[in-house]
Amino acid sequence: MKFVRYGRPGVERPGAIDADGKLRDLSRVIKDVTPEVLAPARLQQLRRRDLSRSPLVRGRPRLGCPLAGIGKMVCIGLNYTDHAAEVGMALPKEPTVFIKPPSALCGPDDPIVRPRGSVKLDYEVELGVVIGRDARYVGEADALRYVAGYCLINDVSEREFQMEHGGTTTKGKSADTFGPTGPWLVTPDEAGDPQTLALWTTVNGERRQDGNTGKMIFSVAFLIAYVSRFMSLRAGDVISTGTPAGVGHGAKPPRYLRPGDVVEMGITGLGTQRHKIVEAR
């Protein structure tokens, strides 16, 4: 099943994409796509629903983040072998973990705002893993049982803020609009094996990233188990699993985003995003 939320920011309605790729309204069935909806029994019930019974949504409304009430977004740095090579870093022995705040989230086609003082704005196409039930000290063999779905995430980054202002990675990852998520939240039965998905990014039509989740250093299952050792994962939390090679920072010379640029990206079966870069007011 492909869940969506559509409408103006702050007043999105719940929906789903049917087998013909059409948007159906689910507001008669659920109030919103919330962590409570992700519970295994509730998801099973919704997956059995005949979407043709739900009203068809006309036109092309704005899509928001496909999940309301995300508690935290746990991000993983340097998790692809080709990305480590392009930035000249050794493969990590353990995952690098940081948090992106919910205030950074936005829709899959909303503008990305370059913050005041930013000169090194960058993109990162990433597979997002949506947790469906509380997880603590999870074993790797059981980890995928805690997944409610998958989604596309752009881990927008400001490299100067991230690397040249001291402190931690978080300050370069947390500005408003630095967490575009969606368009869809896709349940595991439709998404398939999370380690076989192609990821790509273009900037102004030029292909920049062209990767595959099979090149992850740490798999989705390993990451769920690992993160759950250090913090409780709650229903509605998201793990953003790192990006493949081709980021602007890794180019020689670096190629950062500027106002007016258009960034598009996608992941197999999880949809696409399109963003125009705008200057902060």
C-alpha positions, 0 to 999 in steps of 0.5 A: 500500500502507498500512503500519502498526505495531500493538501496545503501545509498543516491541513493535509488529508490522508490518502493512498495511491491505487493500482492505477496510480490514482490518488484516493481519499482515506479521510472516511477511514482514518483521520490521518496517516499517524503512528497509530495507523502503522500498528501491524494489525491496523496496517493489515486491515487497511491493506485489505481495503478495496481502494476503489471504494474510496473517493477519487481525488481530482487534479494534482494537489500538493503532497506533504510528508506522508506520515504525520507525527514523526517523533524523530528522524535518525540519520546515518552518515557515510553508509555507502562504499562508493560515497566513502571512496568519493570523499576519501574516507575509510569505511566506518567500523560502526554507523555514524548516527545523528538526529534531524529534527521534525521541524526540518520536514517538508513535502516531496515537491516543496521548495528547499530554502537555502539558509542565510549565510549558506554557501555549500548547500548539498543534496543526498538521496536516501532510503527512509525506514519507517518504524511501525512498533516500539523497538528496543534491543532488537536482534538483526534477524528480527529487525525488519519485522519492526518496519511499517514502510519505506520512503524517499528522503532528501537529507539536505545538507549545508556543508559549511555549517556541518564541517566548519562551525565546530560541534556536531553534524546536526547543525548542518542538517537541521534547517527548515526544509532540510528533510523532504520526505515522500511522496509515498509511505510504501508498505514492505509487501510492495517495496520489496527487498530494501537492499535491491533498490536503485537511487538517483538524483539529477540537478538541472537535468544532469544525473549526479547520483546513480546508486543502489542500496546493495552498496550499503555498508550497514544494511537496513536490518543492521541499522535498526538493531544497532540504533535500538541499542542506544535509544528506543525506536517508537512507532512513527520514527524514521531512519534515513540510511545514508546516501550513495556517491555523487553528492555535490561535496564529493565532486572535484571541484565541489558543486553546491546548489544555488537558488534557481537550481532544480533537484530531482531524485527517486528510488525504485518503487518509492516515487520521486521528488522535485525541488526548486532551490530558493533563497531565505527571506 
